[in-house]
Amino acid sequence: MKYKGQNVAVLGCGRSGAAAARLAGREGARVTVIDNGDPEKLESTAAGLREGGYDVVIGREAQAADASSFDLAVISPGIALDRELAVRFTLAGVPLIGEIEFAFPFCAARIIGVTGTNGKTTTVELIETMLSGCGEPTIAAGNYGRPLSDIVCSSGTYSTVALEISSFQLESVEEFRPGVAVWTNFAPDHLDRYPGVEQYRAAKMRLFKNQTNDDWAVVNLRDGITGIAANTCTFSAFDETADYHFENNSIMQGSEVLISMDELSMRGRHNAENVMAALAVGRIHGHSTDSLTAAITTYSPPAHRCEPVGNVDGVCFINDSKATNLHALESALISLHDGEGIILIAGGKDKGLPFGDLTACVSEYAEHIVLIGEIRNSLVKEWGGHVDCRTAIDMQEAVNAAVALARPGQTVLLAPGTSSFDMFSGYEARGEAFCKAVNNLNQPTTSNE
């Protein structure tokens, strides 16, 4: 047992923290879970951990915990390294590592690490579907689904783990080394956590930190990734010089047509890039194109990601509530523009993102915009001089306004461009509200075409 007899603090008692506590306990540590959040919200999880034999300190008591009594601290991704709780352990000289870094030495499976601003979840799901379909038992985990610590502690047997990894999880990486690292794309985001876009990018670049020329990096050509030691494979739906590129609605490798997007249940160039990245991983793992493409045709994308939700009087409604940053909004507009016109529903929490950078894009691809959330009035000032903008106080009013502006053949697209926490509990709840509002319109059809 690697940590037998050591005092290990786990900072944060959410999903990642609970999984790290179980792994530390399995390895013989004396575990204390510390979280200075609202005790009422944490008590249920804390009670479960206490029943498992772990000490749990929450709320005000957590603020007084003696950091110097611990040999190691495992930090959850929701806690920034400069937060008071984390700083207290750093100042006490206690090593501070993330949950993925903590679990990595115990993982016997091959690891594929996937980061990027957008497309991470879809890409790990595609990788899981393809590799499993090719006879390579694979599970998607990390920021998606189950923490790596939970996978390590489980009785399940997997040959490969496809890990979705956020910038928050990469901040504390020191030894973590994926055999294949995937960079889906990059754009400004999380500027409420990072002082600037350079710091956000630097956190994500830590995915490649420990790779060698025995490893592979699958990267979006347009992001200009340089200075990494791994073998590099590129993809792009916008640049035909990439190793995997997009032509005539088909994914190509050189002059070889791998698969047409018409064969898949996904739309848009941004999804084509996710497929390219997954195919590249499959080829690196030694699988044939035929077996990979046969497996990928069975994949159905999750809800709230460019999801067709209905057609009302010839107007198509698309739910892309997962578009929680500017790059995702831009990608949705460009990918779904078909010449007929888009009525965009956007807005939400003010994360400090530079929405002005998208002025040219929205004015080109959106015929009208209906704005919601705490940022709606700011966006009217930002975009109103370039494209027709309206505001709405809730989702039903936004959908009603959008359908009144739309002509048959056009698309009403929910692609907020920011997070949902000003109005909803998460992007799922926002997307469900959109679907409900569409269903409430007069004489909706059941068509998803």
Helices and strands as residue ranges (DSSP letters): E 7-11, H 15-26, E 30-35, H 39-51, E 55-58, H 60-63, G 67-69, E 72-75, H 84-91, E 96-98, H 99-103, G 104-106, E 110-115, H 120-133, E 138-142, H 148-153, E 160-164, H 167-170, E 180-183, H 197-205, G 206-208, E 216-220, G 221-223, E 231-236, E 244-247, E 250-253, E 256-260, G 261-263, H 269-284, H 289-296, E 307-312, E 315-319, H 326-336, E 342-346, G 355-358, H 359-365, E 366-371, H 376-383, E 388-391, H 395-405, E 411-414, H 427-439
